[in-house]
Amino acid sequence: MNAIPGFPTGPPLEAENSSGSGPIDGFAPHPEAGTPPEAPMRSILLPLLFALHAPTAPAAPGSHDAAAPAIQLVRIADGLKLPLFACSPPGDRRIFVVLKGGEIKIVEDGVVLANDFLDIRSAVTSLGEQGLLGLAFHPDFATNGFVFVHYTDANGDTMISRWTVNPNDPNRIDPTSEAPILQRKQPFENHNGGWIGFGPDGYLYIALGDGGGANDPRCRAQDLGQLFGKILRIDVDAALPYAIPPSNPFIGVSGARPEVFHYGLRNPWRASFDRRTGDLYIGDVGEDLREEIDFAPAGVGGLNFGWKTMEGTLCNSTRKCTVPPPPCGSNSYTDPIFETFHGGTPAGVSITGGYVYRGCALPTFDGQYFFSDYVNAQIHTFEYDPATGVVSNHRNRTSALTPPSGRVRDIASFGEDGFGELLIVEHRLNGAVYKVVPAGAVASTNTPRLGSGRNPACFLDSSPAVLGATWTGRVDASVLPSALMVGVLGYDAPVAPTATSGGELLIDLSGTRIFSVGTVVAPGSGSTAITCPVPCDPALNGFVTYSQAFVLGLGAWKLCNGFDITTGWY
């Protein structure tokens, strides 16, 4: 193919054509001039090169040394009223924040969007431990738009329901789409549990507390005929409202509910799956003496974590248990892998379960489980080896994870963003969401580069280029009626505005190309998004790439404005 006459020369922009059969050489339009593209033309994403620095190899899983790199906590959103949880679908830059009163807010590129993703305040009771408590995205969320929430309804009862994203607005749920999945009358206002999550098996797991009141007064957690004090596992794809997975452990057991997967829990406040192994970690809030972290290996069901016979590894009570459970200390119970102590060391009063870290920003922390305590707000990590049952490398990370604004209080939840990085939720009237990042982390920023203003402002916006995540830019193809392709080039240096027949060149094409990305468009296209991955490379923390967008058409081209993009960890 021939280059567009007068287009500045530089290293070739490589792409597959629409059939995926070969590269496009140079800056020629595609398809051949005079041949209309197919409609709709399939997008072509070009590789993000970021070739200036070689990636740093991550540490081997579970390996740690005394010179572990420092970590820090950065605030990525605030002004949130009583946030309880935060999470993201895989690969999504947005962070979804659950507010106790009944709203779900979206944080996108560091901005809390004004409109709610979901607002069910009129349907939610939020007194005491009640409220909108949990959120989970269906594994096929990107295609079906299904969202599951766990809340306390207007009658004070537990409700699990499915909602569907508005097909015309990905930042809003269709308010008429609620499909109830499971409802349970709550005996007391406390001990609602609240966590829901999809396991690696594709089933929905639901954490329910023991029904509340002091010391499980009806021994519900040990009663397999009750859903309280349990981890449930249901299949939300095979039937509506749900079906029972055929491998659930209590199918066919007389008097047992088939939804039950694990039991003997008091108030499981935040659970999570290790995204690499599929193992389940559960933070269970204690009564008077102990807090605990429980562990269930991937694929194993039917574990009894002991409540109320046991509180952690202590004997507690079997009072009012109509069917006597196994005695204290029985091998029928699965002991916690870690305990904290009311008035002891490590101290804890109301545990907040967390996550095993599996992100890319902190390779030295790979395999470490992060957790906290709602009351004392101490942040801890440890490693657990299921093969030996040994907990090691327990550390208190509170000092390292105290931001310049002051210590984080009322830690209600941890979460993972769409790329596996760790979030911490501060549950306050003016609450906030924080992200765990390497010490010295730089925030990704974008500074417009306009030249003399001669070029059309067709490079509409540039998202933050967060290391290990994705970058998105939007280019307006309508500035060229014959547009067939839009793209963005990034180089390591700018130039003084240099006139060409297509507009002012703002970047130095004789330097090192950092990335090139583009997509084929149909004639008459308007705003077009271009997305590509950003390497998880510490050497790019704070690095500035000088970028400029362009539009190519039939024998014509236009240069747009540019952005100076600083890559960073948040």
C-alpha positions in Angstrom: 0.0 0.0 0.0 1.1 3.5 -0.7 1.6 6.1 2.1 -0.8 9.1 2.3 1.0 11.9 0.4 2.5 14.5 2.7 1.9 12.4 5.9 5.0 12.7 8.2 7.1 9.6 8.0 8.2 7.5 11.1 8.3 3.9 12.2 5.4 2.0 10.7 2.0 1.7 12.4 1.3 -2.0 12.4 -2.2 -3.5 12.5 -4.1 -6.5 11.3 -6.6 -5.8 8.6 -10.3 -6.6 9.1 -9.8 -10.2 8.0 -6.9 -10.7 10.3 -4.7 -11.9 7.4 -1.8 -9.5 7.5 -0.3 -6.2 8.4 -1.0 -2.7 7.1 2.3 -1.2 6.1 2.8 2.5 6.7 -0.1 4.9 7.1 -2.2 3.8 4.2 -6.0 3.7 4.6 -7.7 0.4 4.9 -9.4 -1.1 3.0 -8.0 -0.1 -0.4 -9.0 3.4 -1.5 -12.3 3.4 -3.3 -13.5 0.2 -1.7 -16.2 0.8 1.0 -15.6 -1.0 4.2 -17.9 -3.7 5.5 -20.6 -2.5 7.9 -20.1 -2.7 10.7 -16.4 -2.7 10.4 -14.8 -4.9 13.0 -12.5 -2.9 15.3 -8.8 -3.5 15.1 -6.8 -2.9 18.2 -3.1 -2.4 17.5 -0.5 -3.5 20.1 0.6 -1.2 22.8 4.4 -1.3 22.5 5.8 0.6 25.5 9.2 -0.6 24.3 11.3 2.0 26.1 11.8 -0.2 29.2 11.8 -4.0 29.5 9.3 -5.3 32.0 10.5 -6.3 35.5 10.0 -10.0 36.2 7.7 -10.6 39.2 8.9 -12.5 42.2 8.0 -16.1 42.4 4.6 -16.7 44.2 5.0 -16.8 47.9 8.6 -15.7 47.9 9.5 -12.8 50.3 12.6 -11.3 51.6 13.5 -8.9 54.4 14.0 -6.1 51.9 10.4 -6.2 50.8 9.5 -3.0 48.8 7.5 -0.4 50.7 3.8 0.0 50.1 1.5 2.9 50.6 -2.2 3.8 50.6 -3.6 6.4 48.2 -7.2 7.8 48.3 -8.9 7.4 45.0 -12.4 8.6 45.9 -14.0 10.4 48.8 -17.2 12.2 49.7 -19.1 8.9 49.8 -21.8 8.4 52.4 -21.2 5.3 54.5 -19.6 3.1 51.8 -19.5 -0.6 52.7 -17.9 -2.4 49.7 -16.1 -1.8 46.4 -15.4 -4.0 43.5 -15.1 -4.1 39.7 -15.8 -6.6 36.9 -12.6 -8.1 35.4 -10.8 -5.8 33.1 -13.1 -2.8 33.9 -11.5 0.5 34.9 -14.6 1.6 36.8 -14.9 0.9 40.5 -18.4 0.3 41.9 -18.9 1.4 45.5 -21.8 0.1 47.6 -23.3 2.7 50.0 -25.1 1.4 53.1 -28.2 3.5 52.5 -29.0 1.8 49.1 -27.0 3.4 46.4 -24.2 2.1 44.2 -21.8 4.8 42.9 -19.3 4.5 40.1 -15.8 5.9 40.4 -14.3 6.3 36.9 -10.7 7.5 36.4 -10.7 9.1 39.9 -14.1 10.8 39.6 -17.3 9.8 41.4 -20.0 10.0 38.7 -23.0 12.1 39.6 -25.6 9.5 38.6 -26.1 6.4 40.6 -25.4 3.0 39.0 -28.3 1.8 41.3 -30.5 3.6 43.7 -32.8 1.4 45.8 -32.9 3.6 48.9 -36.7 3.5 49.0 -36.5 -0.3 49.2 -33.7 -0.6 51.8 -33.7 -0.6 55.6 -30.4 0.7 56.8 -30.7 0.8 60.6 -27.8 -0.8 62.6 -26.2 -3.6 60.7 -28.8 -3.5 57.9 -28.6 -1.9 54.5 -27.3 -2.5 51.0 -24.5 -4.9 51.9 -23.1 -6.8 49.0 -22.5 -6.7 45.2 -21.4 -9.3 42.6 -21.1 -9.2 38.9 -22.1 -12.2 36.9 -19.1 -14.0 35.2 -20.6 -13.1 31.8 -21.5 -9.5 32.9 -19.8 -8.1 29.8 -22.5 -9.8 27.6 -25.5 -10.2 29.8 -25.3 -7.2 32.1 -26.4 -9.1 35.2 -25.6 -7.6 38.6 -26.5 -9.3 42.0 -27.0 -7.4 45.2 -27.6 -8.4 48.8 -29.7 -6.0 50.9 -32.1 -5.7 53.8 -35.5 -4.9 52.5 -38.2 -2.6 53.8 -39.4 -5.3 56.2 -35.9 -5.8 57.6 -35.5 -9.1 55.8 -32.6 -10.4 53.7 -33.0 -10.1 49.9 -30.8 -11.3 47.2 -31.8 -10.1 43.7 -30.6 -9.8 40.2 -30.6 -6.6 38.2 -29.7 -5.8 34.6 -27.7 -2.9 33.2 -29.5 -0.5 31.0 -28.7 -1.5 27.4 -28.4 2.1 26.4 -26.3 3.3 29.3 -23.6 1.0 30.8 -23.3 3.3 33.9 -26.9 2.7 35.0 -29.0 -0.3 36.0 -32.5 -0.6 34.5 -34.6 0.3 37.6 -37.4 -2.0 36.4 -35.2 -5.1 36.0 -35.1 -6.5 39.6 -35.6 -10.3 39.7 -35.7 -11.7 43.3 -33.5 -14.6 43.8 -33.7 -15.4 47.6 -35.5 -13.8 50.5 -35.3 -14.8 54.2 -37.2 -13.3 57.1 -34.5 -12.0 59.5 -35.2 -12.9 63.2 -33.2 -9.9 64.5 -31.7 -6.8 62.8 -28.1 -7.8 63.3 -25.9 -10.6 61.9 -27.1 -10.3 58.2 -23.8 -11.4 56.7 -23.9 -9.5 53.4 -21.2 -10.9 51.1 -22.0 -12.5 47.8 -19.6 -13.6 45.1 -19.2 -15.9 42.2 -16.8 -18.8 42.7 -14.4 -20.1 40.1 -17.1 -22.8 39.4 -19.5 -20.1 38.2 -21.9 -20.6 41.1 -23.2 -17.8 43.3 -22.0 -18.0 47.0 -24.0 -16.1 49.7 -22.9 -15.4 53.2 -25.7 -15.3 55.8 -25.2 -14.5 59.5 -26.8 -16.6 62.3 -30.0 -14.5 62.4 -28.8 -12.2 65.1 -29.5 -11.8 68.8 -26.9 -12.6 71.4 -25.0 -16.0 71.2 -27.2 -17.5 68.4 -30.2 -18.0 70.7 -31.8 -20.7 68.5 -28.6 -22.4 67.5 -29.4 -21.7 63.8 -25.8 -21.8 62.6 -25.5 -25.5 63.5 -29.0 -26.4 62.1 -28.7 -27.6 58.5 -32.4 -27.0 58.1 -31.8 -23.3 58.4 -30.0 -21.0 56.0 -28.7 -18.7 58.7 -25.1 -19.0 59.8 -24.1 -20.5 56.5 -22.3 -20.1 53.2 -24.9 -21.0 50.5 -24.1 -22.0 46.9 -26.7 -21.8 44.2 -26.8 -21.9 40.4 -28.4 -18.7 39.0 -28.0 -19.8 35.4 -29.9 -23.1 35.2 -33.2 -21.8 36.5 -34.9 -18.7 37.9 -34.7 -17.9 40.7 -32.1 -20.6 41.1 -31.2 -24.3 40.9 -29.1 -26.4 43.3 -25.6 -27.4 42.1 -25.5 -31.2 41.9 -22.3 -31.4 43.9 -23.7 -29.4 46.9 -22.8 -31.5 50.0 -26.2 -31.8 51.8 -28.4 -32.8 48.9 -30.5 -35.8 50.1 -29.5 -35.3 53.8 -32.7 -35.5 55.9 -33.8 -32.2 57.2 -31.0 -30.2 55.5 -31.4 -27.3 53.1 -29.7 -28.2 49.8 -28.4 -24.6 49.3 -26.0 -25.0 52.3 -22.4 -25.3 51.3 -20.6 -24.5 54.6 -22.1 -23.9 58.1 -21.2 -23.0 61.7 -20.7 -19.2 61.1 -21.7 -16.4 63.4 -21.6 -13.3 61.1 -19.3 -13.8 58.1 -18.3 -10.2 57.4 -16.5 -10.4 54.0 -15.3 -13.4 52.2 -13.2 -13.8 49.1 -11.9 -16.3 46.6 -8.2 -16.5 45.9 -8.3 -15.6 42.2 -5.4 -18.0 41.5 -6.3 -21.1 43.5 -10.0 -20.7 44.0 -9.6 -21.2 47.8 -12.2 -19.4 50.0 -11.3 -17.2 52.9 -14.0 -16.1 55.4 -13.7 -13.4 58.0 -16.2 -14.4 60.8 -17.0 -11.9 63.6 -16.8 -13.3 67.1 -19.0 -12.9 70.2 -17.0 -11.9 73.3 -13.5 -13.4 73.0 -12.2 -14.3 69.5 -12.3 -13.1 65.9 -11.4 -15.6 63.1 -10.4 -16.2 59.6 -11.7 -19.5 58.2 -10.5 -21.3 55.1 -12.1 -23.7 52.7 -10.0 -25.3 49.9 -11.3 -24.9 46.4 -14.0 -27.4 45.5 -14.5 -28.6 49.1 -17.9 -28.3 50.7 -19.6 -29.3 53.9 -17.2 -27.7 56.4 -18.5 -26.9 59.9 -16.7 -23.9 61.3 -18.0 -24.5 64.8 -20.2 -21.6 65.9 -21.9 -21.6 68.4 -20.3 -24.7 70.0 -16.9 -23.0 69.3 -15.9 -19.4 69.3 -12.7 -19.6 67.3 -10.8 -22.4 69.0 -12.5 -21.8 72.4 -15.4 -23.8 73.8 -18.6 -21.7 73.8 -22.1 -23.2 74.2 -24.6 -25.7 72.9 -27.5 -24.1 74.8 -30.9 -24.4 73.1 -29.6 -26.6 70.3 -32.6 -28.9 69.7 -30.3 -31.3 67.9 -27.1 -31.6 69.9 -24.1 -30.6 67.7 -20.7 -32.4 68.1 -19.0 -31.6 71.4 -16.4 -28.8 71.8 -13.1 -29.8 70.3 -14.6 -32.4 68.0 -12.8 -33.3 64.8 -16.1 -32.5 63.1 -15.2 -28.8 63.3 -12.8 -27.0 61.0 -10.7 -24.7 63.1 -9.9 -21.2 61.9 -6.5 -20.6 60.3 -6.0 -17.4 62.2 -7.5 -15.7 65.3 -7.4 -12.3 66.9 -8.2 -11.7 70.5 -10.5 -9.3 72.4 -7.9 -7.8 74.8 -5.0 -9.9 73.5 -2.4 -9.9 70.8 -3.0 -9.7 67.9 -5.9 -7.6 69.0 -9.3 -7.5 67.3 -13.0 -6.9 68.2 -14.8 -7.0 64.8 -12.9 -8.7 62.0 -13.0 -7.5 58.4 -12.1 -10.3 56.0 -10.0 -9.4 53.0 -8.2 -10.8 50.0 -5.2 -12.8 49.0 -3.2 -10.3 46.9 -2.8 -11.4 43.2 -2.3 -8.1 41.5 0.8 -7.1 39.5 1.9 -3.8 41.2 3.2 -5.5 44.3 4.8 -8.8 43.3 6.6 -9.3 46.6 3.2 -9.4 48.3 1.9 -12.1 46.0 0.0 -14.7 48.0 -0.3 -12.6 51.2 -3.8 -12.3 52.7 -4.8 -8.8 53.8 -7.4 -8.3 56.5 -8.3 -5.7 59.1 -10.6 -5.0 62.1 -13.5 -2.6 61.9 -13.0 -1.3 65.5 -9.2 -0.9 65.8 -8.6 -0.4 62.0 -5.3 -2.4 62.2 -4.3 -3.8 58.8 -2.5 -7.2 58.8 -1.1 -9.7 56.3 -0.1 -13.3 56.5 0.5 -16.2 54.2 -1.2 -19.6 54.5 0.0 -22.9 53.2 -3.0 -25.3 52.8 -0.6 -28.3 52.3 0.8 -27.9 55.8 -1.8 -25.8 57.5 0.9 -23.3 58.6 0.4 -19.5 58.8 3.6 -17.6 58.3 4.9 -14.1 57.7 2.3 -12.4 59.8 2.9 -8.6 59.7 1.1 -5.5 61.0 1.0 -3.1 58.0 -1.0 -0.3 59.6 1.9 2.1 59.7 3.0 1.6 56.1 -0.7 1.9 55.0 -1.4 5.2 56.8 -1.8 7.9 54.1 -0.5 11.5 54.6 -4.1 12.6 55.4 -4.1 10.4 58.5 -4.9 6.9 59.6 -7.8 5.2 57.9 -10.6 4.3 60.3 -13.7 2.1 60.2 -12.4 -0.3 57.6 -15.6 -2.1 56.5 -14.2 -3.9 53.5 -11.4 -4.7 51.2 -12.0 -5.1 47.5 -10.3 -5.8 44.2 -10.4 -3.6 41.1 -10.8 -4.9 37.6 -7.1 -5.8 37.4 -6.6 -7.4 40.8 -5.3 -4.5 42.7 -6.3 -4.1 46.4 -8.9 -1.5 47.6 -9.8 -0.5 51.1 -13.2 1.0 52.0 -13.5 3.5 54.9 -17.1 3.4 56.3 -17.8 7.0 57.4 -20.3 9.7 56.7 -17.6 11.3 54.5 -16.2 7.9 53.5 -13.5 7.1 51.1 -12.0 4.3 48.9 -8.2 3.7 49.0 -5.9 1.7 46.8 -2.8 -0.1 47.9 0.2 0.8 45.7 4.0 0.7 45.7 5.7 3.4 47.8 6.6 6.4 45.5 3.7 5.6 43.2 2.9 8.5 40.8 -0.7 9.3 39.8 -1.4 9.0 36.1 -2.2 12.4 34.5 -3.0 13.8 31.1 -2.0 17.3 30.0 -3.5 18.6 26.7 -1.1 19.6 24.0 -2.7 22.0 21.6 0.1 23.6 19.6 -1.0 26.9 18.1 -4.6 25.7 18.1 -4.7 25.1 14.3 -5.5 21.4 14.6 -9.1 20.3 15.3 -9.7 19.1 18.8 -10.5 15.6 17.6 -8.5 13.8 20.3 -11.4 14.1 22.6 -10.0 12.6 25.8 -7.4 10.3 27.2 -8.0 8.1 30.2 -5.3 7.7 32.9 -2.7 5.2 31.9 -2.5 3.1 35.0 0.2 0.5 35.0 -1.2 -3.0 34.7 -4.6 -1.7 33.6 -5.9 -0.4 30.3 -5.8 3.0 28.5 -8.6 4.4 26.5 -8.6 7.4 24.2 -11.5 8.8 22.1 -11.0 10.2 18.6 -13.6 12.1 16.6 -13.5 10.7 13.1 -16.1 13.1 11.8 -13.5 15.8 11.2 -12.7 13.9 8.0 -15.8 12.9 6.0 -13.9 10.1 4.2 -12.4 8.8 7.5 -11.5 5.1 7.4 -9.1 4.9 10.4 -8.3 6.7 13.6 -5.2 6.3 15.7 -2.9 7.6 18.4 0.9 7.7 18.3 3.0 8.2 21.5 6.6 9.2 21.4 9.2 10.1 24.1 9.5 13.8 23.1 7.5 16.6 21.7 8.4 19.1 18.9 7.6 22.7 18.4 4.4 22.8 16.3 5.5 21.9 12.8 3.2 22.6 9.8 2.2 19.8 7.5 -0.6 19.5 4.9 -2.7 17.6 7.5 -2.1 20.0 10.3 0.5 20.7 13.0 2.7 17.9 14.1 3.3 18.0 17.9 5.4 14.9 18.6 8.9 14.0 17.5 8.6 11.1 15.1 12.4 10.8 15.0 12.5 9.8 18.6 11.5 6.5 20.3 8.0 5.4 19.7 6.4 4.4 23.0 3.0 3.1 21.7 0.8 3.1 18.6 -2.8 2.2 18.6 -5.7 2.6 16.2 -8.9 1.2 14.8 -10.6 1.0 11.4 -13.9 2.9 11.2 -16.8 3.1 8.7 -17.2 6.4 6.8 -19.4 8.8 8.7 -18.3 7.6 12.1 -18.2 10.0 15.0 -16.5 9.5 18.4 -14.5 6.3 18.4 -12.9 4.7 21.5 -9.5 3.0 21.3 -8.4 0.8 24.1 -5.1 -1.0 24.8 -3.3 -2.5 27.8 -0.6 -0.7 29.8 2.4 -2.8 30.9 2.8 -3.5 34.6 6.4 -2.1 34.5 7.7 -0.2 37.6 10.2 1.6 35.2 7.2 3.4 33.7 6.0 5.0 37.0 6.0 8.7 36.3 7.2 8.3 32.6 5.7 10.9 30.2 4.6 9.9 26.7 3.8 12.7 24.2 0.8 11.5 22.1 -1.1 12.8 19.2 -4.2 11.5 17.4 -4.8 11.4 13.7 -7.6 10.6 11.2 -7.0 8.9 7.9 -9.4 8.8 4.9 -9.5 8.3 1.2 -6.3 10.2 0.1 -6.6 12.6 3.0 -5.6 12.9 6.6 -6.0 15.2 9.6 -3.8 15.7 12.7 -5.6 16.3 15.9 -4.5 17.8 19.2 -2.4 15.7 21.6 -2.0 14.7 25.3 1.1 14.4 27.4 0.3 11.1 29.3 2.1 10.4 32.6 1.9 6.7 33.5 1.5 5.8 37.1 0.1 3.2 39.6 -3.2 5.0 40.1 
